[in-house]
Amino acid sequence: MACKTTYQIPIVKVAGVTSIQTTDALAIEEPLEIRLEYGQEGQRQVQNISVTMRTPGHDAELATGFLFTEGIIKNADDIASTIHTFIACAENKENVIQVSLNPGVVPQLQNTERNFYTTSSCGVCGKGSIDAIRTVSSFEPHADHDTVIPDILCQLPVILQRHQRVFADTGGLHASALFTPQGELLLLREDVGRHNALDKLIGAALGYGWLPLQQTVLLLSGRASFELVQKAAMAGINIIAAIGAPSSLAVQLAEEFNITLVGFLRNEHFNIYTAAHRVLISNYENTY
């Protein structure tokens, strides 16, 4: 059965001097504990890795995407199984998901010493943090031929909005979407947490065997933060577009990894902050 992602509550809606009693849809937010089982047969152990507040649904993708983007696992072949140890989506039940690794796979648990970005938009800063990300990345920087034209970029928010089912009901969810450079929607995931939405997206791509995600464009429904650029870098994404603003450290990280970072993508306008060569603007008038 599909997880319930919204629920209705009674509200009083006020408009000017009038008010009416009606209902409103809220995005569900519940904790998910991610546990990791690993070790040789007969010597298996389970470790609690993280607790994140998320919208129920695609929990296996969220867990595997999180483990991958944090450098704890390297690829989908590391994973033996992913199960809920309690009934997911049930009312008043703790949501716990356990990812079991294949015997012989050694998780990079030293990466858990870094501050996970599930509850904070900060926690790391500066050149040292960027260097730390490089040490756990699965994909080496290399020459690429990823490009996109401005007209396609400007169409992406419209396509995203058309497919954001839960956001249309609640107005309260973030989304991450993966497109081809021609504007074809490949994947879309929503969540109350912007990090979770991207982990779900990357977890799905990991399961499909798509990584590294070259020849794609990642669209973020909100701002571009350091941790979102970090996760995209881990997945081998070269072009990131955000409807909102980028942070200073997000720009530094994108520049360090030669990622094209576009911000304020709305109303047929956008800013290119790094690696502008991938956006083919030769037909656009230069006005400065």
TORZABA-927958 format. One record per residue (C-alpha): x, y, z; residue number from 1; residue in one letter. Coordinates in steps of 0.25 Angstrom, whole numbers, plus 5000, padded with zeros to 4 digits. Each point is the difference from the previous one (the first is absolute). Layout:
site x: X&y: Y&z: Z&num: NUM&residuo: a
...
END
This chain:
site x: 5000&y: 5000&z: 5000&num: 1&residuo: m
site x: 5005&y: 5014&z: 4996&num: 2&residuo: a
site x: 5005&y: 5009&z: 5012&num: 3&residuo: c
site x: 4990&y: 5011&z: 5004&num: 4&residuo: k
site x: 5008&y: 5013&z: 4997&num: 5&residuo: t
site x: 4989&y: 5010&z: 5004&num: 6&residuo: t
site x: 4988&y: 5002&z: 5010&num: 7&residuo: y
site x: 4989&y: 5009&z: 5001&num: 8&residuo: q
site x: 4997&y: 5009&z: 5012&num: 9&residuo: i
site x: 4989&y: 5010&z: 5003&num: 10&residuo: p
site x: 5004&y: 5014&z: 4999&num: 11&residuo: i
site x: 4994&y: 5014&z: 5000&num: 12&residuo: v
site x: 5004&y: 5008&z: 4988&num: 13&residuo: k
site x: 5000&y: 5015&z: 5001&num: 14&residuo: v
site x: 4999&y: 5010&z: 4988&num: 15&residuo: a
site x: 4999&y: 5014&z: 5004&num: 16&residuo: g
site x: 4988&y: 5001&z: 5009&num: 17&residuo: v
site x: 4994&y: 4987&z: 4997&num: 18&residuo: t
site x: 5003&y: 4986&z: 5005&num: 19&residuo: s
site x: 4995&y: 4986&z: 4996&num: 20&residuo: i
site x: 5002&y: 4986&z: 5007&num: 21&residuo: q
site x: 5007&y: 4991&z: 4990&num: 22&residuo: t
site x: 5011&y: 4989&z: 4999&num: 23&residuo: t
site x: 5014&y: 5001&z: 4996&num: 24&residuo: d
site x: 5010&y: 4989&z: 4995&num: 25&residuo: a
site x: 5013&y: 4999&z: 5008&num: 26&residuo: l
site x: 5013&y: 4993&z: 4995&num: 27&residuo: a
site x: 5002&y: 4989&z: 5010&num: 28&residuo: i
site x: 5014&y: 5001&z: 5007&num: 29&residuo: e
site x: 5005&y: 4987&z: 5008&num: 30&residuo: e
site x: 5013&y: 4996&z: 5005&num: 31&residuo: p
site x: 5008&y: 4989&z: 4993&num: 32&residuo: l
site x: 5011&y: 4993&z: 5007&num: 33&residuo: e
site x: 5010&y: 4994&z: 4990&num: 34&residuo: i
site x: 5008&y: 4987&z: 5005&num: 35&residuo: r
site x: 5011&y: 4993&z: 4994&num: 36&residuo: l
site x: 5003&y: 4985&z: 5001&num: 37&residuo: e
site x: 5014&y: 4995&z: 4995&num: 38&residuo: y
site x: 5011&y: 4990&z: 5003&num: 39&residuo: g
site x: 5003&y: 4986&z: 4997&num: 40&residuo: q
site x: 4990&y: 4989&z: 5002&num: 41&residuo: e
site x: 5000&y: 4996&z: 5015&num: 42&residuo: g
site x: 5006&y: 5014&z: 5003&num: 43&residuo: q
site x: 4989&y: 5009&z: 4995&num: 44&residuo: r
site x: 4997&y: 5013&z: 5008&num: 45&residuo: q
site x: 4990&y: 5011&z: 4999&num: 46&residuo: v
site x: 5003&y: 5015&z: 5002&num: 47&residuo: q
site x: 4991&y: 5012&z: 5000&num: 48&residuo: n
site x: 5005&y: 5010&z: 4990&num: 49&residuo: i
site x: 4990&y: 5011&z: 5000&num: 50&residuo: s
site x: 4986&y: 5005&z: 5003&num: 51&residuo: v
site x: 4994&y: 5010&z: 4990&num: 52&residuo: t
site x: 4986&y: 5006&z: 4999&num: 53&residuo: m
site x: 4994&y: 4997&z: 4987&num: 54&residuo: r
site x: 4987&y: 4998&z: 4992&num: 55&residuo: t
site x: 4996&y: 4985&z: 5000&num: 56&residuo: p
site x: 5002&y: 4993&z: 4987&num: 57&residuo: g
site x: 5013&y: 4996&z: 4992&num: 58&residuo: h
site x: 5006&y: 4997&z: 5013&num: 59&residuo: d
site x: 5010&y: 4989&z: 4994&num: 60&residuo: a
site x: 5004&y: 5010&z: 4990&num: 61&residuo: e
site x: 5002&y: 5010&z: 5011&num: 62&residuo: l
site x: 5009&y: 4991&z: 5008&num: 63&residuo: a
site x: 5008&y: 4995&z: 4989&num: 64&residuo: t
site x: 5002&y: 5014&z: 4994&num: 65&residuo: g
site x: 5004&y: 5005&z: 5013&num: 66&residuo: f
site x: 5010&y: 4989&z: 5003&num: 67&residuo: l
site x: 5006&y: 5002&z: 4986&num: 68&residuo: f
site x: 5001&y: 5016&z: 5000&num: 69&residuo: t
site x: 5006&y: 4999&z: 5014&num: 70&residuo: e
site x: 5011&y: 4991&z: 4994&num: 71&residuo: g
site x: 4996&y: 4988&z: 5010&num: 72&residuo: i
site x: 4997&y: 4991&z: 4988&num: 73&residuo: i
site x: 5006&y: 5000&z: 4986&num: 74&residuo: k
site x: 4990&y: 4994&z: 4991&num: 75&residuo: n
site x: 4987&y: 4992&z: 4999&num: 76&residuo: a
site x: 5008&y: 4987&z: 5000&num: 77&residuo: d
site x: 5003&y: 5003&z: 5014&num: 78&residuo: d
site x: 4986&y: 4998&z: 5005&num: 79&residuo: i
site x: 4994&y: 4986&z: 5003&num: 80&residuo: a
site x: 4986&y: 5005&z: 5004&num: 81&residuo: s
site x: 4992&y: 5012&z: 5006&num: 82&residuo: t
site x: 4988&y: 4997&z: 5009&num: 83&residuo: i
site x: 4992&y: 5008&z: 5010&num: 84&residuo: h
site x: 5001&y: 4994&z: 5014&num: 85&residuo: t
site x: 4987&y: 5006&z: 5004&num: 86&residuo: f
site x: 4988&y: 5002&z: 4992&num: 87&residuo: i
site x: 5002&y: 5013&z: 4991&num: 88&residuo: a
site x: 4989&y: 5010&z: 4999&num: 89&residuo: c
site x: 4992&y: 4994&z: 5012&num: 90&residuo: a
site x: 4995&y: 5010&z: 5010&num: 91&residuo: e
site x: 5008&y: 5002&z: 5013&num: 92&residuo: n
site x: 5011&y: 4991&z: 4995&num: 93&residuo: k
site x: 5014&y: 5003&z: 5000&num: 94&residuo: e
site x: 5006&y: 4999&z: 4986&num: 95&residuo: n
site x: 5013&y: 4992&z: 4999&num: 96&residuo: v
site x: 5006&y: 4995&z: 4987&num: 97&residuo: i
site x: 5012&y: 4991&z: 5000&num: 98&residuo: q
site x: 5010&y: 4998&z: 4989&num: 99&residuo: v
site x: 5008&y: 4987&z: 5000&num: 100&residuo: s
site x: 5013&y: 5000&z: 4992&num: 101&residuo: l
site x: 5005&y: 4988&z: 4994&num: 102&residuo: n
site x: 5011&y: 4992&z: 5007&num: 103&residuo: p
site x: 5013&y: 5005&z: 4998&num: 104&residuo: g
site x: 4996&y: 5014&z: 4997&num: 105&residuo: v
site x: 5007&y: 5010&z: 5010&num: 106&residuo: v
site x: 4992&y: 5012&z: 5002&num: 107&residuo: p
site x: 5007&y: 5013&z: 5001&num: 108&residuo: q
site x: 4995&y: 5004&z: 5014&num: 109&residuo: l
site x: 5011&y: 5010&z: 5002&num: 110&residuo: q
site x: 4992&y: 5009&z: 4992&num: 111&residuo: n
site x: 4989&y: 5000&z: 5010&num: 112&residuo: t
site x: 5009&y: 5009&z: 5008&num: 113&residuo: e
site x: 4997&y: 5011&z: 4991&num: 114&residuo: r
site x: 4988&y: 5008&z: 5004&num: 115&residuo: n
site x: 4988&y: 4994&z: 4992&num: 116&residuo: f
site x: 4991&y: 5010&z: 4994&num: 117&residuo: y
site x: 4987&y: 4995&z: 5004&num: 118&residuo: t
site x: 4996&y: 5010&z: 5010&num: 119&residuo: t
site x: 5009&y: 5012&z: 4997&num: 120&residuo: s
site x: 5003&y: 5009&z: 4988&num: 121&residuo: s
site x: 5014&y: 5002&z: 5005&num: 122&residuo: c
site x: 5010&y: 4992&z: 5009&num: 123&residuo: g
site x: 5011&y: 5001&z: 4990&num: 124&residuo: v
site x: 5007&y: 5011&z: 4993&num: 125&residuo: c
site x: 5013&y: 5004&z: 4993&num: 126&residuo: g
site x: 5011&y: 4994&z: 4991&num: 127&residuo: k
site x: 5002&y: 4988&z: 5010&num: 128&residuo: g
site x: 4986&y: 4995&z: 4999&num: 129&residuo: s
site x: 5000&y: 5001&z: 4985&num: 130&residuo: i
site x: 5013&y: 4992&z: 5000&num: 131&residuo: d
site x: 4993&y: 4990&z: 5009&num: 132&residuo: a
site x: 4989&y: 4998&z: 4990&num: 133&residuo: i
site x: 5010&y: 4997&z: 4989&num: 134&residuo: r
site x: 5006&y: 4988&z: 5008&num: 135&residuo: t
site x: 4987&y: 4993&z: 5000&num: 136&residuo: v
site x: 4995&y: 5002&z: 4986&num: 137&residuo: s
site x: 4999&y: 4988&z: 4992&num: 138&residuo: s
site x: 5002&y: 5007&z: 4986&num: 139&residuo: f
site x: 5013&y: 5006&z: 4996&num: 140&residuo: e
site x: 4999&y: 5014&z: 4993&num: 141&residuo: p
site x: 5001&y: 4999&z: 4985&num: 142&residuo: h
site x: 4997&y: 5007&z: 4987&num: 143&residuo: a
site x: 4985&y: 5000&z: 4996&num: 144&residuo: d
site x: 4992&y: 5004&z: 4989&num: 145&residuo: h
site x: 4987&y: 5004&z: 5008&num: 146&residuo: d
site x: 4993&y: 5012&z: 4995&num: 147&residuo: t
site x: 4986&y: 5006&z: 5000&num: 148&residuo: v
site x: 4994&y: 5012&z: 4993&num: 149&residuo: i
site x: 4993&y: 5012&z: 5008&num: 150&residuo: p
site x: 4986&y: 4997&z: 4994&num: 151&residuo: d
site x: 5001&y: 4986&z: 5005&num: 152&residuo: i
site x: 5004&y: 5005&z: 5014&num: 153&residuo: l
site x: 4989&y: 5010&z: 5000&num: 154&residuo: c
site x: 4989&y: 4989&z: 4998&num: 155&residuo: q
site x: 5005&y: 4991&z: 5011&num: 156&residuo: l
site x: 4993&y: 5007&z: 5012&num: 157&residuo: p
site x: 4987&y: 4999&z: 4992&num: 158&residuo: v
site x: 5001&y: 4985&z: 4998&num: 159&residuo: i
site x: 5004&y: 4998&z: 5014&num: 160&residuo: l
site x: 4988&y: 5008&z: 5005&num: 161&residuo: q
site x: 4991&y: 4992&z: 4991&num: 162&residuo: r
site x: 5005&y: 4987&z: 5006&num: 163&residuo: h
site x: 5001&y: 5004&z: 5015&num: 164&residuo: q
site x: 4987&y: 4992&z: 5004&num: 165&residuo: r
site x: 5002&y: 5002&z: 5015&num: 166&residuo: v
site x: 5005&y: 5014&z: 5000&num: 167&residuo: f
site x: 4987&y: 5003&z: 4992&num: 168&residuo: a
site x: 4992&y: 4995&z: 5011&num: 169&residuo: d
site x: 5008&y: 5006&z: 5012&num: 170&residuo: t
site x: 5009&y: 5011&z: 4995&num: 171&residuo: g
site x: 5010&y: 4994&z: 5010&num: 172&residuo: g
site x: 5010&y: 4991&z: 4993&num: 173&residuo: l
site x: 5014&y: 5001&z: 4994&num: 174&residuo: h
site x: 5003&y: 4993&z: 4987&num: 175&residuo: a
site x: 5012&y: 4995&z: 4993&num: 176&residuo: s
site x: 4998&y: 4996&z: 4985&num: 177&residuo: a
site x: 5009&y: 4994&z: 4990&num: 178&residuo: l
site x: 4999&y: 5004&z: 4985&num: 179&residuo: f
site x: 5007&y: 4997&z: 4987&num: 180&residuo: t
site x: 5007&y: 5012&z: 4994&num: 181&residuo: p
site x: 4989&y: 5000&z: 4990&num: 182&residuo: q
site x: 4990&y: 5003&z: 5011&num: 183&residuo: g
site x: 4994&y: 4986&z: 5002&num: 184&residuo: e
site x: 4996&y: 4997&z: 5014&num: 185&residuo: l
site x: 5007&y: 4987&z: 5005&num: 186&residuo: l
site x: 4998&y: 5000&z: 5015&num: 187&residuo: l
site x: 4992&y: 5008&z: 5010&num: 188&residuo: l
site x: 5000&y: 4999&z: 5015&num: 189&residuo: r
site x: 4993&y: 5008&z: 5011&num: 190&residuo: e
site x: 5003&y: 5002&z: 5015&num: 191&residuo: d
site x: 4998&y: 5010&z: 5011&num: 192&residuo: v
site x: 5015&y: 5000&z: 5001&num: 193&residuo: g
site x: 5008&y: 5005&z: 4988&num: 194&residuo: r
site x: 5012&y: 4990&z: 5003&num: 195&residuo: h
site x: 4990&y: 4988&z: 5001&num: 196&residuo: n
site x: 4994&y: 5004&z: 4987&num: 197&residuo: a
site x: 5014&y: 4999&z: 4993&num: 198&residuo: l
site x: 5004&y: 4988&z: 5008&num: 199&residuo: d
site x: 4987&y: 4993&z: 4995&num: 200&residuo: k
site x: 5003&y: 5004&z: 4986&num: 201&residuo: l
site x: 5015&y: 4995&z: 5000&num: 202&residuo: i
site x: 4995&y: 4987&z: 5007&num: 203&residuo: g
site x: 4991&y: 4997&z: 4989&num: 204&residuo: a
site x: 5010&y: 5003&z: 4990&num: 205&residuo: a
site x: 5010&y: 4991&z: 5007&num: 206&residuo: l
site x: 4990&y: 4989&z: 5000&num: 207&residuo: g
site x: 4998&y: 5002&z: 4985&num: 208&residuo: y
site x: 5015&y: 4999&z: 4997&num: 209&residuo: g
site x: 5000&y: 5014&z: 4994&num: 210&residuo: w
site x: 5012&y: 5006&z: 5008&num: 211&residuo: l
site x: 5008&y: 5008&z: 4997&num: 212&residuo: p
site x: 4989&y: 5009&z: 4996&num: 213&residuo: l
site x: 5007&y: 5007&z: 4988&num: 214&residuo: q
site x: 4992&y: 5006&z: 4989&num: 215&residuo: q
site x: 4989&y: 5004&z: 5010&num: 216&residuo: t
site x: 4995&y: 5013&z: 5006&num: 217&residuo: v
site x: 4997&y: 5000&z: 5015&num: 218&residuo: l
site x: 4989&y: 5010&z: 5003&num: 219&residuo: l
site x: 4997&y: 5004&z: 5015&num: 220&residuo: l
site x: 4987&y: 5007&z: 5004&num: 221&residuo: s
site x: 5006&y: 5009&z: 5010&num: 222&residuo: g
site x: 5014&y: 5005&z: 5003&num: 223&residuo: r
site x: 5013&y: 4994&z: 4997&num: 224&residuo: a
site x: 5008&y: 4997&z: 5013&num: 225&residuo: s
site x: 5013&y: 4994&z: 5002&num: 226&residuo: f
site x: 4995&y: 4986&z: 5004&num: 227&residuo: e
site x: 4991&y: 4999&z: 4988&num: 228&residuo: l
site x: 5012&y: 5003&z: 4991&num: 229&residuo: v
site x: 5008&y: 4990&z: 5008&num: 230&residuo: q
site x: 4990&y: 4989&z: 4997&num: 231&residuo: k
site x: 4999&y: 5004&z: 4985&num: 232&residuo: a
site x: 5015&y: 4999&z: 4999&num: 233&residuo: a
site x: 5000&y: 4986&z: 5007&num: 234&residuo: m
site x: 4991&y: 4996&z: 4989&num: 235&residuo: a
site x: 5008&y: 5005&z: 4988&num: 236&residuo: g
site x: 4990&y: 5011&z: 4997&num: 237&residuo: i
site x: 5006&y: 5012&z: 4992&num: 238&residuo: n
site x: 4989&y: 5009&z: 4998&num: 239&residuo: i
site x: 4991&y: 5005&z: 5012&num: 240&residuo: i
site x: 4989&y: 5011&z: 4998&num: 241&residuo: a
site x: 4993&y: 5005&z: 5012&num: 242&residuo: a
site x: 4987&y: 5009&z: 5001&num: 243&residuo: i
site x: 5006&y: 5007&z: 5012&num: 244&residuo: g
site x: 5013&y: 5006&z: 5004&num: 245&residuo: a
site x: 5013&y: 4993&z: 5002&num: 246&residuo: p
site x: 5008&y: 5001&z: 5013&num: 247&residuo: s
site x: 5014&y: 5005&z: 4999&num: 248&residuo: s
site x: 5006&y: 4986&z: 5004&num: 249&residuo: l
site x: 4991&y: 4994&z: 4989&num: 250&residuo: a
site x: 5007&y: 5008&z: 4990&num: 251&residuo: v
site x: 5014&y: 4997&z: 5005&num: 252&residuo: q
site x: 4997&y: 4985&z: 5000&num: 253&residuo: l
site x: 4994&y: 5001&z: 4986&num: 254&residuo: a
site x: 5012&y: 5008&z: 4995&num: 255&residuo: e
site x: 5010&y: 4990&z: 5007&num: 256&residuo: e
site x: 4993&y: 4988&z: 4993&num: 257&residuo: f
site x: 4998&y: 5007&z: 4986&num: 258&residuo: n
site x: 4984&y: 4999&z: 5002&num: 259&residuo: i
site x: 4992&y: 5010&z: 4992&num: 260&residuo: t
site x: 4991&y: 5007&z: 5011&num: 261&residuo: l
site x: 4988&y: 5008&z: 4996&num: 262&residuo: v
site x: 4991&y: 5008&z: 5010&num: 263&residuo: g
site x: 4988&y: 5008&z: 5000&num: 264&residuo: f
site x: 4994&y: 4992&z: 4988&num: 265&residuo: l
site x: 4986&y: 5006&z: 4998&num: 266&residuo: r
site x: 4992&y: 5008&z: 4991&num: 267&residuo: n
site x: 5010&y: 4998&z: 4988&num: 268&residuo: e
site x: 5012&y: 5006&z: 5008&num: 269&residuo: h
site x: 5011&y: 4993&z: 5007&num: 270&residuo: f
site x: 5014&y: 5003&z: 5005&num: 271&residuo: n
site x: 5012&y: 4991&z: 4997&num: 272&residuo: i
site x: 5010&y: 4999&z: 5012&num: 273&residuo: y
site x: 5010&y: 4990&z: 4996&num: 274&residuo: t
site x: 5005&y: 4992&z: 4987&num: 275&residuo: a
site x: 4991&y: 5009&z: 4991&num: 276&residuo: a
site x: 5006&y: 4993&z: 4988&num: 277&residuo: h
site x: 4990&y: 4989&z: 5001&num: 278&residuo: r
site x: 4988&y: 5009&z: 4997&num: 279&residuo: v
site x: 5000&y: 5004&z: 4985&num: 280&residuo: l
site x: 4997&y: 5014&z: 5001&num: 281&residuo: i
site x: 5007&y: 5004&z: 4986&num: 282&residuo: s
site x: 4987&y: 5004&z: 4994&num: 283&residuo: n
site x: 4996&y: 5009&z: 5012&num: 284&residuo: y
site x: 5004&y: 5015&z: 4998&num: 285&residuo: e
site x: 5011&y: 5005&z: 5009&num: 286&residuo: n
site x: 4996&y: 5013&z: 5007&num: 287&residuo: t
site x: 5011&y: 5003&z: 5009&num: 288&residuo: y
END
